[in-house]
């Protein structure tokens, strides 16, 4: 079960937030026993990029056999 402060991986693209499947965030709040989560996404230098509400199906727990990856963010219009 995913708990608060666990790292999670997006399982879907969220273009409205400039987030992509595979992006990693940290759970800052759990809703209704894990039916949903508030997830904070950070830039590589540790600044908060966004905090969004996600359904449980939109994230999964991290796997110890995965590598982190960096990608540039689009410039805001």
N, C-alpha and C positions, 0 to 999 in steps of 0.2 A: 504494500500500500504506500502511496506517495504521501509524505508528511510535509509540514511546514519546514522551510529551509532546505528541502531536497532540491537538487538540480533536476530539471526535466528537459526533454527534447520535444520540439514541435513535430507533430505528425502531419501537418497540413501547411500550405502556403497561406499567409495572411497579408496580401499585397496592400490592403488599406492601412496596415501598420508597418509596412516595409520589412516584414518578417517572412522567412522562408522555412519550409520543412527542413528540419535538422538544426535550426537555431536552438541555442541552449539558454534557459532562463532559470530563475530560482523562485520556488513557491513561497509567497509571503503570507498567504492565507488560504485555508481550505474551506469549501462550502458544502454543506449538507453531507458530511461524512465522506467527502471525496468525489461528489458528483460534479464539482467544478473547482477552479482554483484562480486566485489572483497570482499572476506570474510577472516577475520583474525581469526585464532584459537589460543587459549592460553592454556598453562599448568595451573594447579591449582594455582601455585605461581605467575602467571601473566606474564610469559615469552612467547613471540611469538613462537608458534610451526610452523605455516606456514600461508602464505597468498595465496589464490588460487582464480581463476576466476571460477564462477559457473553460470549455467543457472538458470533462475527463478524457473523452475520445480524441481531443486535439493535442494531447501531450502523452508522453510515456516516460518512465524512469530511465535514467542514463544507464549505460552498460559499461562495465570496467574495461571492455575490450575495444572501446571507441576512441578516436582521436578528435581533438578540438580543431576547428578550422576558422580562419579569419577571412572576412570579405568586406569590401567597401560598401558603405551605405550611400544611397542616392542623396544628392543635394536637395534640400527643401525648396519648393517653388516660391 
